[in-house]
């Protein structure tokens, strides 16, 4: 894919604890992934939809989820980590 367009981001704070409604796993042993330190919503040129990126403390992507609309990515973050819409830093508008 080509260069991503960063739409929104948030550094997760103490009150953004995982709700347990979703779990993410990695590796052959299917180990549970540590909670992310930061979430980003990105879009790729010429690609429909948005990706919610789950990033470690260094900003490195650990996993992602695909959403057809930015509102659905925002809702996923609220469902998983209680991130309110007004907490997001808006980087670029569509």
N, C-alpha and C positions, 0 to 999 in steps of 0.2 A: 504494500500500500504506500501511497505517497504521504507527505508530511501531514501530521495531524493538526487540527485546529482546536486549540484549548478554548472551551466555552465557559466552564465554571470549575472552581476548585474549592476545597475546604480542608484545613488541617483539623483532624479530629481531636476533640478535647475530652476531658475526663467524663463529661456527661454524655458522650457519644458511645456508650458501651454497646457491644453487640446484643441484639434482642434475642438471639438464638433461633430466630425464625428461618434463617438460612445458614448453611455451613459450607465452607469452601475447603477442598482437599487438594493435595498435590502429591506427586511421586507415585512409584509403583506400590508402595505400602499404604497409599491413601491416607497420609497423615493430615490431620486438620491444620489448616493454614492459620498463622497468627493473625490477630486483627490488624487491619491496615492503620497506618498513621495519617494517611491523606487519601482523599477521594478526588478524582478529576472526571469531568465529563468532556469528552473529545468527539470530534467529527472528522471524518476523512473526506477530502474532495472526491466528488463523483461516486460517493457511497451513501446509500440511504441510511438513515438512523444515526444513533449516538451510542457511544461506548462509555460505560461507567467503569473507570479504572480504579483498582484497589492497589495502593502504593505503600511501600515500606517507608521507614523514616528517612531514607535517602532519596525518595521520589521514584524509586524503581518499581515498575509495574509487577505485581504478583499474580494478578488475574484480572478478568474483566467480565462484564455482562453487556449484552447488546439490547438496545431499546429502540423502538420505532419512532419515538418522540422524546424530546428533551424532558418533557414533563414526566414521562414514565421513568427516566433515569433518576430524576429528582425524587420521585415517589419511592423508588427502590431503596435509595439511600435513607429516606425517612423510615421505611419499613424495617431496614436492617440495623440502623444506628441512631434513629430518632433525630436525624438532621433536618431541621426546619428549613423551608425554602428561603427564608430571609437570612439564613446564616451563610449561604453560598457567596463566594466572591465571584462576581460576573466579570469574566475576562474579555470576551468578545460576543457581541450580539449577532444574531443572524440577519 
